Amino acid sequence: MDIFNKIVYPQSAEHLILLKYLLFLTLLVLLPYLSVLLGSTIFSVTNIITGNKNKLKNKFAKDLIDIFTPNKVMAISLGIVPFISIILCLEQLLFGVSSHITSGLIISLSTFVIGVITLYLYKYSFGRNETTIENEINYNPSIILGVLAIVFILFSTYLLLGILQFIIDTRLWNAEGVLINVLFSSTTFLYFLFFISISFVSTSTVILYKHFKNSKGANNDLTEYSAFIKNFSLKTGLLFAFMQPLLFVLVFISYPDNSLSFIYFIVGTVVLLLMLLLSILFYDMKRSENINLSGQSVFVILLLFSLIIAKDIFAFDTSTKVHFLKLDHSYLLHKKELLKKYESAEKATVSGESIFNNKCSACHRFDTRLVGPAYNKVLPKYEGKENELIDFILHPRKINPKLPIMPAQGLKPKEAEAIAKYIMSKYKK
């Protein structure tokens, strides 16, 4: 986009490395937040739709929204700010590549903002439409708002994930219809399905941890509501924990050949092992009816996200080596041009005649003594010794006891050199 073209310049190899680290950290904030936001919203809306005024499902639907959308600051700091950071990072990293990628990211951000606003309206609709039945609060939120929030956040996530996959395949960068390729790519669709599965597992894990973190065992006097949460979270988490490895393998083998490297396979293997470990943790919690392993599951989820994002960054780095070499070369040329312009501008601004008229002419003439001596009488001793004259101009000192010492003029070395050359050339004429 034009606005970014005006503020983005080629970066050096060192800056490109820092930008890739920043991209990794930003994704490490945004993607886990997106996963639990998406998972909790889908869980909440589906419980309201299927609940048929079931008090447990209604309460669970409201608690989900309250847990994952406690305030607007969270949406801004964990969602909007990282989104903007990703746009700026990729605009620098993909300097000279199709601007449609930036347009797609801005569309994704805009859709996310609309989705979050709609989600908060859905959250507030719980309080507006609540009724009391047999001393129990029955919530009747706006299902339409909930569905719209899901649609907007789903589309935003799908487009973001598609662009993150698209930038890895450098063969498609110059193809026509960038956004169409992103939206209808099989790789995008597979990665999106994988992200949905990890979203459901992440959300289920966080629900178990938040609700049972202070309990000593899942079998200790569970209330009806706690039993409902436990049953729902374990079933959902277990189902999608077993689906994750299959979807991950499909995504893993769909990456372009020019992005593959030894470290890519190593990290991918570790990710697969962690997914199997997560499946075992959920299976053990389901079989033993004990959810004390939810804390370990949260840790595994965070480690999973870190390694999945790292894998993509490694793939991106491998596939774009030639592009980054070109960027570094462009940076060196750009730096050289700037230095030339700076030197030309500096020479144009440092005028010996101008400095003489503004600073020296008040006390000096060439053939007449004023406050200081006439130049025609003192300059002969500096012929062939221009450096000594420059030094005297920069650091005045008393030479003739009959004349006052010349005050320091606060000149820069270039300015002193310019005035020395000017008065010597005029003296010689």
Disulfide bonds with the S-S distance in Angstrom:
none
